[in-house]
Each structure stands twice: as C-alpha cells, then as structure tokens.
Amino acid sequence: MKWWGWGAEDVAFSHEGKPELAPFIQRVLELDVRRPGIAAMRFSDLDVPATQLPGELRARLADAVGAEHVSTRDHDRVVHGRGKSLTDLVRQRRGDLGRLPDVVVRPGAEGQVVGIVQAALDHDAVVIPFGAGSSISGSLEPDAGEPRPVISVDMSRMRRVLSIDATSQLARVEAGVFGPDLERQLGAEGWTCGHFPDSFTYSTLGGWIATRSSGMQSDRYGDIAELTRGLRVVTPSGILHVRPIPSTSTGPSVREMVLGSEGRLGVITEATIHVRRVPPERKILGYLFPSWLSGLAAMRDIAASEASPSVTRVSDAAETAFSFAMREAPALLDRAKSKALQTFLRRRDWDLEAMCLALIGYEGTRAHVAEQRKLTERIVKRHGGLGIGASPGRLYDQKKFDTPYIRDFLLDRGAPGDVSETAAPWSRLPTLYETVMAAGHGAFEQLGVPGYLMCHLSHSYHAGACLYFTFALNPPDDHDGLEDYGVVKRAIQQAFVDNGATLSHHHGVGVEHARWLAEDISAPGVELLRALFEGADPGGNLNPGKIVARDSSAGSGNAGRVTAASESHA
Amino acid sequence: MKWWGWGAEDVAFSHEGKPELAPFIQRVLELDVRRPGIAAMRFSDLDVPATQLPGELRARLADAVGAEHVSTRDHDRVVHGRGKSLTDLVRQRRGDLGRLPDVVVRPGAEGQVVGIVQAALDHDAVVIPFGAGSSISGSLEPDAGEPRPVISVDMSRMRRVLSIDATSQLARVEAGVFGPDLERQLGAEGWTCGHFPDSFTYSTLGGWIATRSSGMQSDRYGDIAELTRGLRVVTPSGILHVRPIPSTSTGPSVREMVLGSEGRLGVITEATIHVRRVPPERKILGYLFPSWLSGLAAMRDIAASEASPSVTRVSDAAETAFSFAMREAPALLDRAKSKALQTFLRRRDWDLEAMCLALIGYEGTRAHVAEQRKLTERIVKRHGGLGIGASPGRLYDQKKFDTPYIRDFLLDRGAPGDVSETAAPWSRLPTLYETVMAAGHGAFEQLGVPGYLMCHLSHSYHAGACLYFTFALNPPDDHDGLEDYGVVKRAIQQAFVDNGATLSHHHGVGVEHARWLAEDISAPGVELLRALFEGADPGGNLNPGKIVARDSSAGSGNAGRVTAASESHA
C-alpha cells in the first residue's frame, strides 16, 4: 500500500487514452496535466520518529499475537499512522507524519485481540483499530500530543467467512476481510453481500461497520447498518456479543452503538451480515435528463413508487461534463452515434450544457428486471429523461473503484481535491444543492483560485437521498494548498449543516467532521455520545478524541440544567 | 380508561354470538365461560395511598403546565401507576396498587415539558413519561421503594400532526397522539403512517418509539425504528434534536438511542415519521397450509423472494383452532362452503388437526397487488398451501384490536393469560418453536393446571421473523394465579434466550424482561446501556430502574478488565 496515496504502489491513474480529459482539466482548473507530476518524497528521505513502545508492553503484545506479528518497522508505522483524506495525503507528501503509532500488531483470532486490548488497558496504552486505512475523516491518527504508547491493530489477518446460514441468508465473517476477498469467498458459494462503496478495494467489513458505510447498490441491499445483524466486539468489559436478530426491542440498540463507533467502544472482530444469492441478471443503464432538477424529481418519484431499482444515481451538469471528458477514445461507430444523439437532443431543444447523466441499476430474475425497468422508465420518461443504453453503466461498472487514484493524479500536479457527501429529505435537496454550489464557488472566488465542484445524487431512501460533491482546486504556487483546500471543504460542510443536511452520509466523523457534530445532532446528542464513550471506556484507551473531542468541559456544564440553547428549528 | 383492565370502561369482549368458543375454552382450559365473571373491585373500595407531592414542586409544575393540568386525584394516579401486563392487571384487581405516582401532569407543548423536567431535576423528583398506558413490560411503574416524588407525564394533550412534507413523505407529529387519532389526521390529507400494533387503539407515537414497537404491516412499512426519522426529546442537557435525515454517518446513531429508551433519556415530545399515500387497493387473503413447518417455510421463501407483500402471518395448529372457534355463527351458505372445504381437504389427505391458517396482505396499485399476489401464491402453492379467499382476512381486519379485551374476559373468570413474542433467524425458528412449546407445556404440567399455548409467525425480515406466543392457564382456586402465570411466562422467556432468540421483538424490556437482558445482548451490552443511561441522567431522575436495574454494582466490577465470561456461542 502507498504511504503517500491511494491503493497499490504499482497502480496509477493516467489521462492517456482519454483525449478529452487534459483539455477539460485545462479549461476548468487551468492545469496542464500533460506536464509530468511531482513525485512523492522518497520513503528513505522521511524523518520517521522512533517508536516509544515500552519493552514490557511489546512483550505482552508478542505474547498475545506472536512476535512475528508485532511490528515497529518505520514503513508499517507510517502506513498505519493515518487514513487517506486529502489532509492526510498532503501532510504525508510533505513528510509531516504526525504522531505515529508506536507499534502495529496483526492479530489472527479474537482471543489475540482480547490479549491486545487487555495489554493496552494494563499498560494504559491507546488502541486504534485499522482495517484497510481508507478513512477520509481522520479516524486513524493518534492525537498529536498523545503521551501514552499507541497500538495500531491491523485486522487484515482476520479475513475468513466463517459460515453461511443459507436458510437465514446470513454469513458470519471476520471483520478484517477486504471487500474483494469477501465477495470472492461468498461468490464461491453463490452468494453476495452486495456492499460496494467506492473504497471497496481498500476497505474492510469492520471498517464499513465502524463508519456506517454505504455501498453503491444500497437501494437494493441497504446500508451497512441494515446489512449488519450480529456483532462481536472486544470491549473493556468483555466480548460484546450482539446476536443476529432480525429486529428486537431490547432497549436502545447496542448493535447501532457499534455501528459508526470508529473504534471508541472496542475492536470489532466479527459480524453476521445479510447475504443474497448472486442475481441471475444485473443491468446498469444510462439515461439523460434535460436538467438537474428534472433528474432529481425523477429519482424522488422512483423512490416513492412501486419500482425498486438497485442503483439510482444522477449527476449534475458539471459531473456529467466530467464523465464525458473521461471517455476513452471512441471507436468511429461510437463517435457517429454520439453525434447523432447530440443532433437528436438539439432538435428537441435540449441545452447540452445543462444535461445530466443518470445511471439506474436493476437486479434479479429476468422477469423482475424487466418489470422494474418498465416501472422505472415510465417515471424517467415523465420527467423528460431518455434512455441511452448500457455503455455508460458498463463504463461506470469498470471504473467505479478508480476515483481515488484520480485524486493522487491531480495532487501530483499540485491540485488538491476531495469529496464531501451528505443526505437530507427530498424537499431540501434543490436548495441544499444550490447553497452548497454557491458556498464552494464562493470559496474559490474568495481564494482567487480556479476550482471545480460537481455533484451527484445517489442512495435513494423513502424520505430523501445522498448528495455527493466532488471538488478540486488549483492554488497558485504562493498559496498553501492545504489551507486553500480547507477553506473550500469547510464552506461545503458548513452549507450542509446550515441547510438541515447531515455532516456525512457514509464517511464518518473522525476528527475532520467533529466540529459540525453539535450542529447536526444537537448538543444534547453529543452529550449522549460522550456519555456512551466515557462510560464504556473510562480510561480513554480506545481511539480517544474521535467523533467527540477529548475535552469534556464543553458539555458537562449543562448537567442538571435543561437548556434551550440547543433548540434548532432546522 | 379502565383502571383494572384494557381499554374503555364500556367495551368488553363476550363469547356470545360465537357458538364454538365456549365449548373450545371448556375443552382446552376446563373453564366454563358461560358462568358470569367476577367483577373487579369497586374503585371506591380501593385503599389509595395519599400523594407525597411537596407543595413547592406542585407550584413549579402548575407554573409549567397550568394548575388545571396538574392532578393528584386518586383515579388519575391509579390509572397512571402501571401499564397493562397480566401482572399489572392482577395486582390492580387485588387492590395492590404499588408505588403510585404522586402527581399526573398533562403538558400541552414542548416548552411545558421542559418546565416539568427542570422542576423534577431541581426537586430531585422522578419523571415517568406516559402515553396511553398499554405497556406490558412494567415500564410505567415507579420503583416500589422510590423515596422521591414521582411525576407521571401524560402526553395525551400533545396530539397534533404539525406538518406534512409531501415531497419527502414525512410528517412532524407530537408524540402524545393515539394511533386512531394519528391515522385520522393523516388520512384527512390522504396519507397513512401504516403502523398498526395490536395495541393501536391505546398506544401513542411516543410510546411506540420508546418501546421499539412493530405494527402488523411492518413487512411493508417497517418497524417504528424505520418509520421514525426525526426526534425531539427533552433531556437533562437540553432539547435533543435529531434531524429527519434518511441515513447518516455521525457516529453511533443518537436516533437509535432514543428508540427503545423507555423514558430513561428524557421525554419524547415530537417525531418526524414516514408517511405514505393511502394505497388504492388493500387486500388481506386467507391461506391454509397442511402443517406449521410448511407454513414457516413458505413465509421464509416469500421473504427471500422478489415478492413484497404487506403482511405475512401464519398461525400454528393451536392458534388456527382458536381462530376457527372465534367465528361468529355462520350463515347457512358459509357453513356449506366450510363443509365442502373440509371434505376437499380430507380427500387430499390433509390432517385437519395440523392445518395452519395464514394471512397474507397486499397493498398498492391494482397492478402491483395483482403482481405481488401472483408471485406470492406461486410460493404458497409450492409449499402445499391453498387460498381460501378474503373472509378470514376481513374478520382479522375487523377484530385485530380486540385481543386485549379477551384477556380481561378470561381473567374475569380466573384464567390468566398473556403474550410473549420474540424474533430469531429463519434457520432457528423450527427448533425455537418446538422448545418454547415444550417449555410452556412443561410448565403447565409441572403446575398441574390446564393451559393453552399457541403461536403465530408475523413480521418477516430478510434474515428471520417474529414468533408471537399467546398463552392462558386455569389455575385451581388453591393456587396463586399470578405465581402460576409467572412460572409459565418465565419458562417461555427463558426458552427464547436459550435458543438464540431475543427477549422481546416489540414489547420492550421494562422491568418484566430485564432479567434476561444480559443473556440476550451479553453483559458488555448491558454495560453500554448502563453507561448511556447513567451518563445522560446522573441523578437517576428519568424512569430509573427500567431496562437496566438501578444497582450498578454488578457491572462496574468489570471495568478495566477484558473478561471472557460474557462470551457466548449462541
């Protein structure tokens, strides 16, 4: 895994073979991507602070997992020191490594995790669970001033599908399994979990659960919160065991306390998850809408209808233009078809600059797919949408996990970029979108830098949907890119919570989103989280400072007083 | 409302007009229900302990809600002192009233609830929220030895639908609204919430949320946990406001902490809930299966299929026999049809004693209903099931909210009975059923009393379903009916948790189910709940002792030690 970027060392994005991309980026970011990128610093040039692991603790950890699975090597500690947020990557590239973990341990079984946590409690050390390291919310980095030893618990050896209950459509799985490995093991028996986040190739079941992840086919399969029924978690008071009950009335849901807990309650070792038979047919089809609002309205009507597609996604005009710019050099025939389509649309008075690309997926038996498609396309048509066949969906399906590599490609060329996603009720989405776009563009303007901001709707629910924004900017050499990035990111996030939307739909809170938590879930909501974390982990040994900041003075002043301060009419 | 039984004073169940019922009860319980019942004690003969409400607190409450909404009247205090569990009703009938609340207050607005909670904190009083009083888990009764003043907060004046967001299919509703009133207000605008628990007529939105309720059409509409998106709760640290976000990644779900909290975190004043357009067509059809196992298997296959009915329910043979015994005197034609059906079934070698009645509901447009019915009936047929038309469903629809009255009818005649429901993965249901039946019948035998135990499956999910057991027993005069009842109830509940099933699917924990909590969610799970409750309410003023017992010594000994004691392989 790259210590300075996304994914495997030997994989990179390139604009080559995509003839429209370089001109597109030149136009929107004033950036010439044909110039070679700046290589990251060499690892050997990094100044890696020495581990402060006490010998006694090392011995305890070696006892627990075996000495060969206890590593204080520099590369391990650097790779495990952070996730992959833009902020993380820029600092890594600058050689600013932060407070590295003192040791990386790799347990192979639940009992070994018990040993690690027990050793950490006995030696007052900090435990930070690590899946595949793709957090973009700062959930993996130790507090800068952490004086105690820090243990990164890399779960990747615990990767087995333990059993499949075919009758109940449930699989018991170890939490450290990576996405592709999980699907390979399940697929060998004819099953799928159906959870495909963009980070799929570099994320784990435990990580999905710890961040309340959502996959691109969530319309059909549900978010990870729905997919996860049973859990085993090593906590300071023993092994928390949530049975795989379909629905229960046992007080506030302990299952839901583990979901999104980002390591603050313990180490997730195992989950029992929904599985389904691999569907006989699977289609993702492309559609064009004359405008963003018509696309939004169609997605809403589909969610309120009796149709049940597996994917609903529509890009705004800016993202549509980007998608088209990403096309590989088309065959002559395709080019001709594309021309014919453009002519057809112009004749129907479409504004080609405003047009929006949508992807809708269908899964199941052939009859079901045909029926869902019929029901859905009736709604698409009512909103002026037009089917354009399977090729956009096919391209999406092939490239869907490549997006994070593009970020590195731009960063190599000095242009930081990232994503911010949210969710809100359907009625708020048009205003939310306008406000976020205005906030982002306002930030570009305030900074005086070229920037691009685009959006898609994905993950439809009964009452609302996720809006997923992607942005990039090209700061001049005399700007601090990280600071400029921060201005844009904060403007977007603030627009979310100011408009009744959530700070994150599926990326978690970590430290990067923590400042908006009270504006989202209200101050008393933060107090409930604090009560839970502090009560469950009185020593603050479990990934402290994440989600709710360590300093508890802000909240405790309220105790015993019903304040109206938190009242909000959003 | 009856102080000694279910529902309105002027409504009662009767066996009259149901010619088969009295003989059926005679046969299974050796009870002659044609004899008149024993009337409950007269209210005026009760020994109602005087209120201990301090004058200063009364003044504060009167300031908050107006003096006319502060009641210390005996009848109010008795009605609000408990719910409607069998244990509650027997003790009420005996004049054993328990620790009554000192005062019943009826706020009319959220600000008034703030005033009540603040007054309670300032005077170290206990607050117990009260919806319609139909809890059957002991969630409403003050601790027997509670030395502090106890305030029952009756939410029934807060009953308005505040607004409907048609685009998002969301309604903001005050938490004190009763089921029928909610549906009437929504129905006037063409909407429905679709939540119909058996207690519908005497339960409130806030009560559903506080107990994680489930309605009979949950297959289509979802449990209350799914239906509830936004929340407002008066807590000691202010007004907790959960925005109606369709899905979010803001740490452990605060929304899910309020669901099932039974008053331990505060007073729920408002919720934003899913609503749907009243469907153009709605059908509940009857089916017969040759055996319980074939019925179970059909329900599982329906849940795993592409069909999406709104109701799936199948009774075991015992409940089927009871349903048939409940029929009103049939018209000649119906009697002839029934004979013809029996002859038909016998010819096909059906064992009429083993046969099981199922109800399957369909809702939506005419085309959707027809399509779902076609898909579902294909599965029914594969399992040997047989459609018997609309009349069983019609009868069920008319009588579905009457069940609690039957319990009073039997209790009037000395026969205690109640319900216990659970949920588990599909693969466990056959064994679970057998074990629970054996446990119940074993208890009847051990006591030497006639008893009846019956079951239906309802609420199907991807990975499992709810089994709902109903039982009654007829202890001789020299037995304590409550003790005998307890033996049976405990045997059933213990069989649940011993077989990987939950202690309750939708009735909550209260105090009556609290003893099984650690066996269900594991000891560390109980510790998480304790951390939440104690942190959010350090003074223990909010419905103390419910879900997790007050004495915290059991748990805190574990702190700082990872014990393996809680490990369970169920």
Boltz contact constraints between the chains, C-beta under 6 A:
constraints:
  - contact:
      token1: [A, 114]
      token2: [B, 562]
      max_distance: 6.0
  - contact:
      token1: [A, 117]
      token2: [B, 562]
      max_distance: 6.0
  - contact:
      token1: [A, 118]
      token2: [B, 562]
      max_distance: 6.0
  - contact:
      token1: [A, 121]
      token2: [B, 560]
      max_distance: 6.0
  - contact:
      token1: [A, 165]
      token2: [B, 427]
      max_distance: 6.0
  - contact:
      token1: [A, 167]
      token2: [B, 426]
      max_distance: 6.0
  - contact:
      token1: [A, 167]
      token2: [B, 427]
      max_distance: 6.0
  - contact:
      token1: [A, 168]
      token2: [B, 425]
      max_distance: 6.0
  - contact:
      token1: [A, 168]
      token2: [B, 426]
      max_distance: 6.0
  - contact:
      token1: [A, 168]
      token2: [B, 427]
      max_distance: 6.0
  - contact:
      token1: [A, 168]
      token2: [B, 463]
      max_distance: 6.0
  - contact:
      token1: [A, 168]
      token2: [B, 464]
      max_distance: 6.0
  - contact:
      token1: [A, 169]
      token2: [B, 463]
      max_distance: 6.0
  - contact:
      token1: [A, 170]
      token2: [B, 425]
      max_distance: 6.0
  - contact:
      token1: [A, 170]
      token2: [B, 463]
      max_distance: 6.0
  - contact:
      token1: [A, 212]
      token2: [B, 249]
      max_distance: 6.0
  - contact:
      token1: [A, 223]
      token2: [B, 247]
      max_distance: 6.0
  - contact:
      token1: [A, 229]
      token2: [B, 463]
      max_distance: 6.0
  - contact:
      token1: [A, 235]
      token2: [B, 524]
      max_distance: 6.0
  - contact:
      token1: [A, 237]
      token2: [B, 524]
      max_distance: 6.0
  - contact:
      token1: [A, 237]
      token2: [B, 527]
      max_distance: 6.0
  - contact:
      token1: [A, 237]
      token2: [B, 558]
      max_distance: 6.0
  - contact:
      token1: [A, 238]
      token2: [B, 524]
      max_distance: 6.0
  - contact:
      token1: [A, 238]
      token2: [B, 563]
      max_distance: 6.0
  - contact:
      token1: [A, 238]
      token2: [B, 566]
      max_distance: 6.0
  - contact:
      token1: [A, 239]
      token2: [B, 566]
      max_distance: 6.0
  - contact:
      token1: [A, 239]
      token2: [B, 567]
      max_distance: 6.0
  - contact:
      token1: [A, 240]
      token2: [B, 522]
      max_distance: 6.0
  - contact:
      token1: [A, 240]
      token2: [B, 524]
      max_distance: 6.0
  - contact:
      token1: [A, 240]
      token2: [B, 525]
      max_distance: 6.0
  - contact:
      token1: [A, 241]
      token2: [B, 522]
      max_distance: 6.0
  - contact:
      token1: [A, 241]
      token2: [B, 568]
      max_distance: 6.0
  - contact:
      token1: [A, 243]
      token2: [B, 500]
      max_distance: 6.0
  - contact:
      token1: [A, 244]
      token2: [B, 425]
      max_distance: 6.0
  - contact:
      token1: [A, 245]
      token2: [B, 423]
      max_distance: 6.0
  - contact:
      token1: [A, 245]
      token2: [B, 502]
      max_distance: 6.0
  - contact:
      token1: [A, 246]
      token2: [B, 423]
      max_distance: 6.0
  - contact:
      token1: [A, 246]
      token2: [B, 461]
      max_distance: 6.0
  - contact:
      token1: [A, 246]
      token2: [B, 463]
      max_distance: 6.0
  - contact:
      token1: [A, 246]
      token2: [B, 464]
      max_distance: 6.0
  - contact:
      token1: [A, 247]
      token2: [B, 223]
      max_distance: 6.0
  - contact:
      token1: [A, 247]
      token2: [B, 423]
      max_distance: 6.0
  - contact:
      token1: [A, 248]
      token2: [B, 502]
      max_distance: 6.0
  - contact:
      token1: [A, 249]
      token2: [B, 212]
      max_distance: 6.0
  - contact:
      token1: [A, 249]
      token2: [B, 504]
      max_distance: 6.0
  - contact:
      token1: [A, 249]
      token2: [B, 505]
      max_distance: 6.0
  - contact:
      token1: [A, 249]
      token2: [B, 506]
      max_distance: 6.0
  - contact:
      token1: [A, 249]
      token2: [B, 507]
      max_distance: 6.0
  - contact:
      token1: [A, 249]
      token2: [B, 508]
      max_distance: 6.0
  - contact:
      token1: [A, 250]
      token2: [B, 509]
      max_distance: 6.0
  - contact:
      token1: [A, 250]
      token2: [B, 520]
      max_distance: 6.0
  - contact:
      token1: [A, 250]
      token2: [B, 521]
      max_distance: 6.0
  - contact:
      token1: [A, 251]
      token2: [B, 260]
      max_distance: 6.0
  - contact:
      token1: [A, 251]
      token2: [B, 509]
      max_distance: 6.0
  - contact:
      token1: [A, 251]
      token2: [B, 529]
      max_distance: 6.0
  - contact:
      token1: [A, 251]
      token2: [B, 547]
      max_distance: 6.0
  - contact:
      token1: [A, 252]
      token2: [B, 257]
      max_distance: 6.0
  - contact:
      token1: [A, 252]
      token2: [B, 260]
      max_distance: 6.0
  - contact:
      token1: [A, 252]
      token2: [B, 261]
      max_distance: 6.0
  - contact:
      token1: [A, 253]
      token2: [B, 256]
      max_distance: 6.0
  - contact:
      token1: [A, 254]
      token2: [B, 521]
      max_distance: 6.0
  - contact:
      token1: [A, 254]
      token2: [B, 525]
      max_distance: 6.0
  - contact:
      token1: [A, 254]
      token2: [B, 528]
      max_distance: 6.0
  - contact:
      token1: [A, 256]
      token2: [B, 253]
      max_distance: 6.0
  - contact:
      token1: [A, 256]
      token2: [B, 256]
      max_distance: 6.0
  - contact:
      token1: [A, 257]
      token2: [B, 252]
      max_distance: 6.0
  - contact:
      token1: [A, 257]
      token2: [B, 528]
      max_distance: 6.0
  - contact:
      token1: [A, 260]
      token2: [B, 251]
      max_distance: 6.0
  - contact:
      token1: [A, 260]
      token2: [B, 252]
      max_distance: 6.0
  - contact:
      token1: [A, 261]
      token2: [B, 252]
      max_distance: 6.0
  - contact:
      token1: [A, 274]
      token2: [B, 462]
      max_distance: 6.0
  - contact:
      token1: [A, 306]
      token2: [B, 364]
      max_distance: 6.0
  - contact:
      token1: [A, 306]
      token2: [B, 368]
      max_distance: 6.0
  - contact:
      token1: [A, 364]
      token2: [B, 306]
      max_distance: 6.0
  - contact:
      token1: [A, 368]
      token2: [B, 306]
      max_distance: 6.0
  - contact:
      token1: [A, 423]
      token2: [B, 245]
      max_distance: 6.0
  - contact:
      token1: [A, 423]
      token2: [B, 246]
      max_distance: 6.0
  - contact:
      token1: [A, 423]
      token2: [B, 247]
      max_distance: 6.0
  - contact:
      token1: [A, 425]
      token2: [B, 168]
      max_distance: 6.0
  - contact:
      token1: [A, 425]
      token2: [B, 170]
      max_distance: 6.0
  - contact:
      token1: [A, 425]
      token2: [B, 244]
      max_distance: 6.0
  - contact:
      token1: [A, 426]
      token2: [B, 167]
      max_distance: 6.0
  - contact:
      token1: [A, 426]
      token2: [B, 168]
      max_distance: 6.0
  - contact:
      token1: [A, 427]
      token2: [B, 165]
      max_distance: 6.0
  - contact:
      token1: [A, 427]
      token2: [B, 167]
      max_distance: 6.0
  - contact:
      token1: [A, 427]
      token2: [B, 168]
      max_distance: 6.0
  - contact:
      token1: [A, 461]
      token2: [B, 246]
      max_distance: 6.0
  - contact:
      token1: [A, 462]
      token2: [B, 274]
      max_distance: 6.0
  - contact:
      token1: [A, 463]
      token2: [B, 168]
      max_distance: 6.0
  - contact:
      token1: [A, 463]
      token2: [B, 169]
      max_distance: 6.0
  - contact:
      token1: [A, 463]
      token2: [B, 170]
      max_distance: 6.0
  - contact:
      token1: [A, 463]
      token2: [B, 229]
      max_distance: 6.0
  - contact:
      token1: [A, 463]
      token2: [B, 246]
      max_distance: 6.0
  - contact:
      token1: [A, 464]
      token2: [B, 168]
      max_distance: 6.0
  - contact:
      token1: [A, 464]
      token2: [B, 246]
      max_distance: 6.0
  - contact:
      token1: [A, 500]
      token2: [B, 243]
      max_distance: 6.0
  - contact:
      token1: [A, 502]
      token2: [B, 245]
      max_distance: 6.0
  - contact:
      token1: [A, 502]
      token2: [B, 248]
      max_distance: 6.0
  - contact:
      token1: [A, 504]
      token2: [B, 249]
      max_distance: 6.0
  - contact:
      token1: [A, 505]
      token2: [B, 249]
      max_distance: 6.0
  - contact:
      token1: [A, 506]
      token2: [B, 249]
      max_distance: 6.0
  - contact:
      token1: [A, 507]
      token2: [B, 249]
      max_distance: 6.0
  - contact:
      token1: [A, 508]
      token2: [B, 249]
      max_distance: 6.0
  - contact:
      token1: [A, 509]
      token2: [B, 250]
      max_distance: 6.0
  - contact:
      token1: [A, 509]
      token2: [B, 251]
      max_distance: 6.0
  - contact:
      token1: [A, 520]
      token2: [B, 250]
      max_distance: 6.0
  - contact:
      token1: [A, 521]
      token2: [B, 250]
      max_distance: 6.0
  - contact:
      token1: [A, 521]
      token2: [B, 254]
      max_distance: 6.0
  - contact:
      token1: [A, 522]
      token2: [B, 240]
      max_distance: 6.0
  - contact:
      token1: [A, 522]
      token2: [B, 241]
      max_distance: 6.0
  - contact:
      token1: [A, 524]
      token2: [B, 235]
      max_distance: 6.0
  - contact:
      token1: [A, 524]
      token2: [B, 237]
      max_distance: 6.0
  - contact:
      token1: [A, 524]
      token2: [B, 238]
      max_distance: 6.0
  - contact:
      token1: [A, 524]
      token2: [B, 240]
      max_distance: 6.0
  - contact:
      token1: [A, 525]
      token2: [B, 240]
      max_distance: 6.0
  - contact:
      token1: [A, 525]
      token2: [B, 254]
      max_distance: 6.0
  - contact:
      token1: [A, 527]
      token2: [B, 237]
      max_distance: 6.0
  - contact:
      token1: [A, 528]
      token2: [B, 254]
      max_distance: 6.0
  - contact:
      token1: [A, 528]
      token2: [B, 257]
      max_distance: 6.0
  - contact:
      token1: [A, 528]
      token2: [B, 536]
      max_distance: 6.0
  - contact:
      token1: [A, 529]
      token2: [B, 251]
      max_distance: 6.0
  - contact:
      token1: [A, 531]
      token2: [B, 532]
      max_distance: 6.0
  - contact:
      token1: [A, 531]
      token2: [B, 535]
      max_distance: 6.0
  - contact:
      token1: [A, 531]
      token2: [B, 536]
      max_distance: 6.0
  - contact:
      token1: [A, 532]
      token2: [B, 531]
      max_distance: 6.0
  - contact:
      token1: [A, 532]
      token2: [B, 532]
      max_distance: 6.0
  - contact:
      token1: [A, 535]
      token2: [B, 531]
      max_distance: 6.0
  - contact:
      token1: [A, 535]
      token2: [B, 535]
      max_distance: 6.0
  - contact:
      token1: [A, 536]
      token2: [B, 528]
      max_distance: 6.0
  - contact:
      token1: [A, 536]
      token2: [B, 531]
      max_distance: 6.0
  - contact:
      token1: [A, 547]
      token2: [B, 251]
      max_distance: 6.0
  - contact:
      token1: [A, 558]
      token2: [B, 237]
      max_distance: 6.0
  - contact:
      token1: [A, 560]
      token2: [B, 121]
      max_distance: 6.0
  - contact:
      token1: [A, 562]
      token2: [B, 114]
      max_distance: 6.0
  - contact:
      token1: [A, 562]
      token2: [B, 117]
      max_distance: 6.0
  - contact:
      token1: [A, 562]
      token2: [B, 118]
      max_distance: 6.0
  - contact:
      token1: [A, 563]
      token2: [B, 238]
      max_distance: 6.0
  - contact:
      token1: [A, 566]
      token2: [B, 238]
      max_distance: 6.0
  - contact:
      token1: [A, 566]
      token2: [B, 239]
      max_distance: 6.0
  - contact:
      token1: [A, 567]
      token2: [B, 239]
      max_distance: 6.0
  - contact:
      token1: [A, 568]
      token2: [B, 241]
      max_distance: 6.0
